[in-house]
Amino acid sequence: MGSQEVTSWQGRNVTVAGLGVSGVSAARALAGLGASVTVVDGGSSESHRERAAALEGEGIAVRLDDAAMLPDGTDLVVTSPGWKPDSPLFAAAAAAGVDVVGDVEIAWRLRGPDAAPWLGITGTNGKTTTTQMLASILTAAGLRTAAVGNIGTPIVDVVLEGDDAYDVLAVELSSYQLHWAPSLRAHSATVLNLAPDHLDWHGSMEAYAADKGRIYEGNQVACVYNVADKATEDLVREADVEEGCRAIGFTLNAPAPSQLGVVDGILVDRAFVPDRQKQAQELAEISDVKPPAPHNIANALAAAALARAYGVPATAVRDGLRAFRPDAHRIEHVADVAEVAYVDDSKATNTHAAEASLAAYESIVWIAGGLAKGATFDELVTKSAKRLRGVVLIGADRALIREALARHAPEVPVVDLDRTDTGAMSEAVRQAARLAEPGDTVLMAPACASMDMFTNYNKRGDAFADAVRELGASA
């Protein structure tokens, strides 16, 4: 890191909003660079008090149960991603002429002149998987890299390791983080897809899309978009990029020039080849992608496009995809019981993710429901109806899915479980097994958040897997 970046924080009065992982990371980093830091947070739980005590022991001031007042003398506010733009603290900052930025913006400003470039990934669904795939490909190419940002180690901590710690970074970025990162300029970036999500935070679909599109600003080599999702291409067209930066599409069909796609079960590149009008470079086979579901193949193509934009050879794309294993609860095969496959996609917490999951199988008993977060289900049911052998509904907002099924798939048998106790998932799996026939897939892709019945989607997925193993033991 250059001396200018270090000394510029000396004596600055910075207020950090939020005592979560990214807030604590930013507070410690800026205090270490000489800033006078105050952390504010509306919570006052035992865990809040423990984190506050740790920071105070390092000379960082903390105000708990106080999230609205701007501390006197503040000249910059650094926010955690989840704080809404209309928070009273930010209104006070605006009134005082004080900038509000996020931890990603701080990380970008802290980079030295020879820092590793960033390859950026955002989208409504698939961000984490694509980022991890990209990191695996970069590693297979012999590059020093890490999957950072919205996953893993806080990005401020990674940047502070120094300019020579990494060759290139795979950076997952949420719409929240992009909203607060005006200076970010990635080497290359992708918006994987766009569907309504977090609209309570952004205020409208237009604002949500605009924040996602910020990832393309200033791209140097490639803006990677989803051919099947025109909104992502529109964001590329609207972006102000470096001279010579190219629009690169990915598609599950045969690719046109300047695209990556699929031909006869092979992932191919017609973008980063000497003669893209006449040539295509084989990258990997569909069987190298795990799981080989359509939406996951799209993720792999996006990761490959970013890696190729950085100059990675085709063999590293293949080797990186073969080495990659997805995180739990992402279209994860749990077991086969009585010739029926049981698949956990608890991470499918919205309709867009559930639609992609349902498209991966031909004959499905679907376990769905939870907190809808304002979603509607008519389009999802209409697109998936022909694949459904049966449906088991759980959770607080299951009636919304039941009503959509009645309108668009009235012939599909539905079991409506009106229970939220710890045995509810076991009952759901037993009912799904009753509806399933050999060759079917029982798929838990809830299309809803989990917090009505479970701590998070991980706990929901664990409950499903436990119930499947229980079923297998009794078979």
C-alpha positions as CSV (number, residue, x, y, z in Angstrom):
1,M,0.0,0.0,0.0
2,G,1.4,3.4,-0.9
3,S,2.1,6.0,1.8
4,Q,-0.5,8.4,0.4
5,E,-3.3,6.0,1.1
6,V,-2.1,5.4,4.7
7,T,-1.5,9.0,5.7
8,S,-4.8,10.3,4.2
9,W,-6.7,8.6,7.1
10,Q,-4.7,10.3,9.8
11,G,-7.0,12.4,12.0
12,R,-10.2,11.7,10.1
13,N,-13.4,11.3,12.1
14,V,-15.1,8.3,10.7
15,T,-18.5,6.9,11.8
16,V,-19.0,3.2,11.1
17,A,-22.7,2.1,10.9
18,G,-23.2,-1.4,12.0
19,L,-21.4,-3.8,14.3
20,G,-21.5,-6.8,12.0
21,V,-18.5,-8.6,10.3
22,S,-17.9,-5.9,7.7
23,G,-18.4,-3.0,10.1
24,V,-16.0,-4.4,12.6
25,S,-13.5,-5.1,9.8
26,A,-13.8,-1.5,8.5
27,A,-13.5,0.0,12.0
28,R,-10.4,-1.8,12.9
29,A,-8.8,-1.1,9.5
30,L,-9.4,2.6,9.6
31,A,-8.4,2.9,13.2
32,G,-5.2,1.1,12.4
33,L,-4.6,3.7,9.6
34,G,-4.9,6.6,12.1
35,A,-8.6,7.5,11.8
36,S,-10.7,8.4,14.9
37,V,-13.5,5.8,14.6
38,T,-16.9,5.6,16.3
39,V,-19.2,2.6,15.6
40,V,-22.9,3.1,16.0
41,D,-25.5,0.3,16.1
42,G,-29.2,0.0,17.0
43,G,-28.7,-3.3,18.8
44,S,-27.8,-4.0,22.4
45,S,-27.8,-7.7,22.7
46,E,-25.2,-9.7,24.6
47,S,-23.3,-10.4,21.3
48,H,-23.4,-6.7,20.5
49,R,-22.0,-5.8,23.9
50,E,-19.2,-8.4,23.5
51,R,-18.2,-7.0,20.1
52,A,-18.4,-3.5,21.5
53,A,-16.2,-4.3,24.4
54,A,-13.6,-5.9,22.1
55,L,-13.4,-2.7,19.9
56,E,-13.4,-0.4,22.9
57,G,-10.4,-2.3,24.2
58,E,-8.6,-1.3,20.9
59,G,-9.5,2.4,21.4
60,I,-12.5,2.4,19.1
61,A,-15.6,4.2,20.4
62,V,-18.9,2.3,20.2
63,R,-22.5,3.6,20.7
64,L,-25.0,0.8,21.1
65,D,-28.8,1.3,20.9
66,D,-28.0,4.5,19.0
67,A,-28.4,4.3,15.2
68,A,-29.9,7.6,14.3
69,M,-27.6,10.4,15.7
70,L,-24.6,11.4,13.7
71,P,-21.6,11.8,16.1
72,D,-20.2,15.3,16.3
73,G,-17.3,16.0,14.0
74,T,-18.0,13.1,11.6
75,D,-16.5,13.7,8.2
76,L,-17.2,10.3,6.6
77,V,-19.8,7.5,7.3
78,V,-18.9,3.9,6.4
79,T,-22.0,1.7,6.3
80,S,-22.6,-2.0,6.6
81,P,-24.4,-3.3,3.5
82,G,-27.8,-3.9,5.1
83,W,-28.5,-0.4,6.3
84,K,-31.3,1.2,4.1
85,P,-30.5,4.4,2.2
86,D,-33.3,6.2,4.0
87,S,-31.9,5.4,7.5
88,P,-32.0,8.5,9.8
89,L,-28.3,8.4,10.3
90,F,-27.8,8.9,6.5
91,A,-30.3,11.7,6.4
92,A,-28.3,13.4,9.1
93,A,-25.1,12.9,7.2
94,A,-26.7,14.3,4.0
95,A,-27.8,17.4,6.0
96,A,-24.3,17.8,7.3
97,G,-22.7,17.4,3.9
98,V,-21.0,14.1,4.9
99,D,-20.4,11.3,2.4
100,V,-21.8,7.8,3.1
101,V,-19.9,4.9,1.6
102,G,-19.6,1.1,2.2
103,D,-16.9,-1.3,3.1
104,V,-16.3,-2.2,-0.5
105,E,-15.7,1.5,-1.3
106,I,-13.2,1.7,1.5
107,A,-11.4,-1.4,0.3
108,W,-11.2,0.1,-3.2
109,R,-9.8,3.4,-1.8
110,L,-7.2,1.5,0.3
111,R,-5.8,-0.4,-2.7
112,G,-2.2,0.5,-3.6
113,P,-1.0,1.3,-7.1
114,D,0.0,-2.3,-7.9
115,A,-3.0,-4.0,-6.2
116,A,-4.6,-7.1,-7.7
117,P,-7.4,-6.3,-10.2
118,W,-10.9,-7.3,-9.3
119,L,-13.2,-9.6,-11.3
120,G,-16.7,-8.7,-10.1
121,I,-19.8,-10.9,-9.9
122,T,-23.4,-9.8,-9.0
123,G,-26.9,-10.9,-9.9
124,T,-30.1,-11.9,-8.1
125,N,-29.1,-15.6,-8.0
126,G,-25.9,-17.6,-8.4
127,K,-23.4,-15.0,-7.2
128,T,-21.6,-17.2,-4.6
129,T,-21.4,-20.3,-6.8
130,T,-20.1,-18.3,-9.7
131,T,-17.5,-16.5,-7.6
132,Q,-16.3,-19.8,-6.1
133,M,-16.1,-21.3,-9.6
134,L,-14.1,-18.4,-10.8
135,A,-11.7,-18.6,-7.9
136,S,-11.3,-22.4,-8.6
137,I,-10.5,-21.6,-12.3
138,L,-8.0,-18.9,-11.4
139,T,-6.3,-21.2,-8.9
140,A,-6.1,-23.9,-11.5
141,A,-4.3,-21.4,-13.7
142,G,-1.6,-21.0,-11.0
143,L,-2.8,-17.6,-9.9
144,R,-2.9,-16.4,-6.3
145,T,-6.5,-15.5,-5.7
146,A,-9.4,-15.6,-3.2
147,A,-13.2,-15.5,-3.3
148,V,-14.1,-12.3,-1.4
149,G,-16.6,-9.5,-1.0
150,N,-20.1,-10.7,0.0
151,I,-18.5,-14.1,1.0
152,G,-15.5,-15.2,3.0
153,T,-13.0,-12.8,4.4
154,P,-14.1,-9.2,4.6
155,I,-12.6,-7.4,1.5
156,V,-11.0,-4.7,3.6
157,D,-9.0,-7.3,5.4
158,V,-7.9,-8.8,2.1
159,V,-6.8,-5.5,0.6
160,L,-4.8,-4.7,3.7
161,E,-2.7,-7.8,3.2
162,G,-0.8,-5.7,0.6
163,D,-0.4,-5.3,-3.1
164,D,1.7,-8.4,-3.6
165,A,-0.5,-10.9,-1.7
166,Y,-2.7,-11.8,-4.7
167,D,-2.6,-11.7,-8.5
168,V,-6.3,-11.2,-9.0
169,L,-9.5,-11.3,-6.8
170,A,-12.9,-12.9,-7.5
171,V,-15.3,-10.5,-5.9
172,E,-18.9,-11.2,-5.1
173,L,-20.9,-8.0,-4.8
174,S,-24.5,-7.5,-3.5
175,S,-26.7,-4.8,-4.7
176,Y,-26.4,-3.2,-1.3
177,Q,-22.6,-3.1,-1.6
178,L,-22.7,-1.7,-5.1
179,H,-25.0,1.0,-4.0
180,W,-22.4,2.3,-1.6
181,A,-19.3,1.9,-3.8
182,P,-19.2,4.8,-6.3
183,S,-15.5,4.6,-7.1
184,L,-15.3,0.8,-7.9
185,R,-13.8,0.0,-11.3
186,A,-13.4,-3.7,-12.0
187,H,-11.1,-5.3,-14.6
188,S,-14.2,-7.2,-15.8
189,A,-17.6,-8.0,-14.3
190,T,-20.9,-9.8,-14.8
191,V,-24.5,-9.4,-13.9
192,L,-25.7,-13.0,-13.9
193,N,-29.4,-12.3,-13.9
194,L,-32.1,-9.8,-12.7
195,A,-35.3,-10.6,-10.9
196,P,-37.3,-8.7,-8.3
197,D,-35.6,-9.0,-4.9
198,H,-34.8,-6.6,-2.0
199,L,-37.3,-4.1,-3.4
200,D,-38.1,-3.0,0.1
201,W,-34.5,-1.8,0.4
202,H,-34.1,-0.3,-3.1
203,G,-37.6,1.1,-3.4
204,S,-38.2,-0.1,-7.0
205,M,-37.0,-2.7,-9.6
206,E,-35.4,0.2,-11.5
207,A,-33.3,1.3,-8.6
208,Y,-32.4,-2.3,-7.8
209,A,-31.3,-2.9,-11.4
210,A,-29.3,0.4,-11.5
211,D,-27.4,-0.6,-8.4
212,K,-26.6,-4.0,-9.9
213,G,-25.4,-2.2,-13.1
214,R,-22.9,-0.2,-11.2
215,I,-20.6,-3.2,-11.4
216,Y,-20.0,-2.5,-15.1
217,E,-18.9,1.1,-14.6
218,G,-15.3,1.6,-15.7
219,N,-14.7,-2.0,-16.7
220,Q,-11.5,-2.4,-18.6
221,V,-11.7,-5.7,-20.6
222,A,-15.1,-7.3,-20.5
223,C,-18.7,-6.7,-19.4
224,V,-20.2,-10.2,-19.2
225,Y,-24.0,-10.5,-19.6
226,N,-26.7,-13.2,-19.8
227,V,-28.0,-13.5,-23.3
228,A,-31.3,-15.0,-21.9
229,D,-31.8,-12.0,-19.6
230,K,-32.0,-8.9,-21.8
231,A,-32.0,-6.6,-18.7
232,T,-28.4,-7.6,-18.1
233,E,-27.4,-6.6,-21.7
234,D,-29.3,-3.3,-21.3
235,L,-27.1,-2.5,-18.2
236,V,-24.0,-3.1,-20.3
237,R,-25.2,-0.7,-23.0
238,E,-25.8,2.0,-20.3
239,A,-22.4,1.6,-18.6
240,D,-19.6,4.0,-19.0
241,V,-16.6,1.7,-19.6
242,E,-12.9,2.0,-20.6
243,E,-12.1,2.3,-24.3
244,G,-11.8,-1.1,-25.8
245,C,-13.9,-2.9,-23.2
246,R,-16.1,-5.5,-24.9
247,A,-19.6,-6.9,-24.2
248,I,-19.4,-10.7,-23.8
249,G,-22.5,-12.8,-23.7
250,F,-23.0,-16.3,-22.2
251,T,-25.8,-18.6,-23.4
252,L,-26.9,-22.2,-22.9
253,N,-27.3,-22.3,-26.7
254,A,-24.7,-22.3,-29.5
255,P,-22.8,-19.1,-29.1
256,A,-22.6,-16.2,-31.6
257,P,-19.3,-14.3,-32.0
258,S,-18.3,-12.6,-28.7
259,Q,-20.2,-15.2,-26.7
260,L,-19.6,-18.3,-24.7
261,G,-22.1,-21.1,-25.0
262,V,-22.8,-24.8,-25.3
263,V,-22.4,-27.0,-28.4
264,D,-23.1,-30.8,-28.2
265,G,-22.5,-31.0,-24.5
266,I,-19.3,-28.9,-24.7
267,L,-18.8,-25.4,-23.1
268,V,-17.1,-23.3,-25.8
269,D,-15.7,-19.8,-26.2
270,R,-16.3,-17.7,-29.3
271,A,-15.2,-14.5,-27.6
272,F,-11.5,-14.8,-26.6
273,V,-10.2,-16.5,-29.7
274,P,-8.1,-15.1,-32.6
275,D,-10.9,-15.3,-35.1
276,R,-14.3,-15.4,-33.3
277,Q,-16.2,-15.3,-36.6
278,K,-14.8,-18.8,-37.6
279,Q,-13.3,-20.3,-34.4
280,A,-14.5,-21.7,-31.1
281,Q,-12.3,-22.9,-28.3
282,E,-13.5,-25.9,-26.3
283,L,-13.4,-25.2,-22.6
284,A,-15.0,-28.1,-20.7
285,E,-17.7,-30.7,-20.9
286,I,-21.1,-30.3,-19.2
287,S,-20.2,-33.3,-17.1
288,D,-17.3,-31.2,-15.6
289,V,-19.9,-28.8,-14.0
290,K,-21.3,-30.0,-10.7
291,P,-24.3,-30.2,-10.6
292,P,-24.9,-30.0,-14.3
293,A,-28.3,-28.2,-13.9
294,P,-29.0,-25.5,-16.5
295,H,-28.6,-22.6,-14.2
296,N,-25.4,-23.9,-12.9
297,I,-24.0,-24.4,-16.4
298,A,-24.9,-20.7,-16.9
299,N,-22.9,-19.9,-13.8
300,A,-19.9,-21.8,-15.1
301,L,-20.0,-20.0,-18.4
302,A,-20.1,-16.6,-16.7
303,A,-17.1,-17.7,-14.5
304,A,-15.3,-18.9,-17.6
305,A,-15.9,-15.7,-19.4
306,L,-14.4,-13.6,-16.6
307,A,-11.4,-16.0,-16.3
308,R,-10.9,-15.8,-20.1
309,A,-11.1,-12.0,-20.0
310,Y,-8.2,-12.1,-17.5
311,G,-6.2,-14.3,-19.9
312,V,-6.7,-17.7,-18.3
313,P,-6.0,-20.7,-20.7
314,A,-8.9,-23.1,-21.6
315,T,-7.3,-26.0,-19.8
316,A,-7.5,-24.1,-16.5
317,V,-11.3,-23.5,-17.1
318,R,-11.7,-27.3,-17.4
319,D,-9.5,-28.1,-14.4
320,G,-11.1,-25.4,-12.2
321,L,-14.6,-26.6,-12.9
322,R,-13.7,-30.2,-12.3
323,A,-12.1,-29.3,-8.9
324,F,-15.1,-27.1,-7.8
325,R,-17.6,-28.4,-5.3
326,P,-20.7,-26.2,-4.5
327,D,-21.6,-25.2,-1.0
328,A,-24.2,-27.2,0.9
329,H,-28.0,-26.6,0.2
330,R,-27.4,-25.5,-3.4
331,I,-29.3,-28.1,-5.5
332,E,-27.4,-30.8,-3.4
333,H,-28.3,-34.4,-4.0
334,V,-28.9,-35.9,-0.5
335,A,-29.8,-39.5,-1.2
336,D,-31.8,-42.0,-3.3
337,V,-34.6,-43.8,-1.4
338,A,-36.8,-46.4,-3.1
339,E,-35.5,-45.2,-6.5
340,V,-36.5,-41.6,-5.8
341,A,-33.8,-38.8,-5.7
342,Y,-34.0,-36.3,-2.8
343,V,-32.4,-32.9,-3.6
344,D,-31.8,-30.0,-1.2
345,D,-32.0,-26.5,-2.7
346,S,-32.8,-24.6,0.5
347,K,-30.8,-21.7,-0.9
348,A,-33.6,-21.2,-3.4
349,T,-35.2,-18.4,-1.3
350,N,-37.0,-16.6,-4.1
351,T,-39.0,-17.5,-7.1
352,H,-36.3,-16.9,-9.6
353,A,-34.0,-19.4,-7.9
354,A,-36.7,-21.9,-7.5
355,E,-37.7,-21.7,-11.2
356,A,-34.1,-22.5,-12.1
357,S,-34.0,-25.4,-9.7
358,L,-37.3,-26.8,-11.0
359,A,-36.1,-26.6,-14.6
360,A,-33.3,-29.1,-13.8
361,Y,-35.6,-32.1,-13.3
362,E,-38.4,-33.7,-15.4
363,S,-40.7,-35.2,-12.8
364,I,-40.8,-33.5,-9.4
365,V,-42.5,-33.7,-6.0
366,W,-41.9,-30.1,-4.9
367,I,-41.5,-29.1,-1.2
368,A,-42.1,-25.3,-1.1
369,G,-43.1,-22.5,1.2
370,G,-41.9,-20.2,3.9
371,L,-41.8,-16.4,4.0
372,A,-42.7,-15.0,0.6
373,K,-41.2,-11.5,1.1
374,G,-43.9,-10.0,-1.1
375,A,-43.4,-12.4,-3.9
376,T,-46.1,-13.8,-6.2
377,F,-46.0,-17.3,-7.6
378,D,-48.3,-17.4,-10.7
379,E,-45.4,-17.2,-13.2
380,L,-43.3,-19.8,-11.3
381,V,-46.2,-22.3,-11.2
382,T,-47.2,-21.7,-14.8
383,K,-43.6,-22.4,-16.0
384,S,-43.1,-25.4,-13.8
385,A,-46.6,-27.0,-13.8
386,K,-45.8,-29.7,-16.4
387,R,-42.9,-31.0,-14.3
388,L,-44.9,-31.4,-11.0
389,R,-46.1,-34.8,-9.9
390,G,-47.1,-33.4,-6.5
391,V,-46.5,-30.5,-4.1
392,V,-46.0,-30.4,-0.3
393,L,-46.4,-26.9,1.2
394,I,-45.0,-25.7,4.5
395,G,-44.5,-22.3,6.1
396,A,-46.2,-19.1,6.9
397,D,-47.1,-18.0,3.3
398,R,-47.8,-21.4,1.8
399,A,-51.4,-20.3,0.9
400,L,-50.0,-18.0,-1.7
401,I,-48.4,-20.9,-3.5
402,R,-51.5,-23.1,-3.0
403,E,-53.7,-20.5,-4.6
404,A,-51.3,-20.2,-7.6
405,L,-51.3,-23.9,-8.0
406,A,-55.1,-24.0,-7.9
407,R,-55.2,-21.4,-10.7
408,H,-52.5,-22.8,-13.0
409,A,-52.0,-26.5,-12.1
410,P,-55.3,-27.7,-10.6
411,E,-54.6,-31.3,-11.5
412,V,-51.4,-31.5,-9.4
413,P,-52.1,-33.1,-5.9
414,V,-51.2,-30.7,-3.1
415,V,-50.5,-31.5,0.6
416,D,-50.9,-28.5,2.8
417,L,-49.0,-28.9,6.1
418,D,-50.4,-26.6,8.8
419,R,-47.6,-27.1,11.3
420,T,-44.4,-25.3,12.2
421,D,-43.0,-27.6,14.9
422,T,-39.6,-29.4,14.7
423,G,-41.3,-32.4,13.1
424,A,-42.8,-30.5,10.2
425,M,-39.9,-31.2,7.8
426,S,-40.0,-34.9,8.6
427,E,-43.7,-34.9,7.8
428,A,-43.1,-33.0,4.6
429,V,-40.6,-35.5,3.4
430,R,-42.9,-38.5,4.3
431,Q,-45.7,-36.9,2.4
432,A,-43.5,-36.2,-0.6
433,A,-42.3,-39.8,-0.5
434,R,-45.9,-40.9,-0.6
435,L,-46.6,-38.8,-3.7
436,A,-43.4,-39.8,-5.5
437,E,-42.8,-42.7,-7.9
438,P,-39.6,-44.4,-9.0
439,G,-37.5,-42.1,-11.2
440,D,-39.0,-38.9,-9.6
441,T,-37.1,-36.2,-7.7
442,V,-38.3,-34.8,-4.4
443,L,-37.0,-31.3,-4.6
444,M,-37.0,-28.8,-1.7
445,A,-36.7,-25.5,-3.5
446,P,-38.9,-23.4,-1.2
447,A,-39.1,-20.1,-3.3
448,C,-39.3,-18.4,0.1
449,A,-37.2,-17.3,3.0
450,S,-36.8,-19.6,6.0
451,M,-37.1,-17.5,9.0
452,D,-40.7,-18.3,9.8
453,M,-39.6,-21.9,10.8
454,F,-35.8,-22.0,10.8
455,T,-32.9,-19.8,11.8
456,N,-31.7,-19.6,8.2
457,Y,-31.7,-21.6,5.0
458,N,-28.8,-23.7,6.2
459,K,-30.9,-25.0,9.1
460,R,-33.8,-25.7,6.8
461,G,-31.6,-27.7,4.5
462,D,-30.1,-29.6,7.4
463,A,-33.6,-30.5,8.6
464,F,-34.5,-31.8,5.1
465,A,-31.4,-33.9,4.9
466,D,-32.0,-35.3,8.3
467,A,-35.6,-36.2,7.4
468,V,-34.4,-37.9,4.2
469,R,-31.9,-40.0,6.1
470,E,-34.6,-40.9,8.6
471,L,-36.8,-41.9,5.7
472,G,-34.0,-44.1,4.2
473,A,-33.3,-45.8,7.6
474,S,-37.0,-46.8,7.8
475,A,-37.3,-47.9,4.2
